[in-house]
Amino acid sequence: MEFFLDTAEVKVIKKLSETGLVDGITTNPSLIARSGKDFLKTLKEISKIIKGPISAEVTALDTKGMVQEAKKLSQISKNIVIKLPLTEEGLKTCKFLSKKKIKTNVTLCFSAAQALLAAKCGATYISPFVGRLDDIGENGMSLIQDIKSIYMNYSNLKTKILVASVRTTEHVIQSAIIGADVVTLPPATLKELSKHPLTDKGLDAFLKDWKKTKQKIV
Ligand code: E4P
């Protein structure tokens, strides 16, 4: 399973990429607004750090505008993936771009039906938002399970499941159990994954005992 970082903060991306765990990046207009930085310059900077896929979202609502924006975004770097909203116009654009071999990430997916349509339109990635479904009392992870079951029924559907709106480490574990292709993680969730109180407790005990031996390795 691949790990993408769900952020537009270049410094954070640089730091966490040093772990070797970051396979790609997802951004959205809200994350760009939160960073307070220029969208196109930020993408350029990210592309110098991350060699994997970098999702950049269009803001036009019609196919013509989306295609124009997609062309501009694609010129920034060869690893830019065009993020399109799951609307009729977004799906039309997805079909058009996939025929041109431009990678797409269809976002704001909240149902299995939407995920099926995105796959039929040749989306490279589908982004179902698990956290936002949980927020309204639904079960985000059962959507991932449904999409996985549907995609597995049809070998011609090549779309990868990119679990988005991840809020907890449990979302990551459940995604891995289901067999989702990618999770996009807020930086704090990626850091949280390596933590366990027994690891800290165990390390503390080992180091105390080691000190008693008065030995050194180097
Ligand atoms: C990523 O592609 C999505 O835009 C993001 O995960 C949404 O997360 P949120 O629901 O926490 O805003």
Boltz pocket constraint, residues with backbone or C-beta under 6 A from the ligand:
constraints:
  - pocket:
      binder: B
      contacts: [[A, 6], [A, 26], [A, 27], [A, 28], [A, 107], [A, 127], [A, 129], [A, 131], [A, 132], [A, 163], [A, 164], [A, 165], [A, 166], [A, 184]]
      max_distance: 6.0
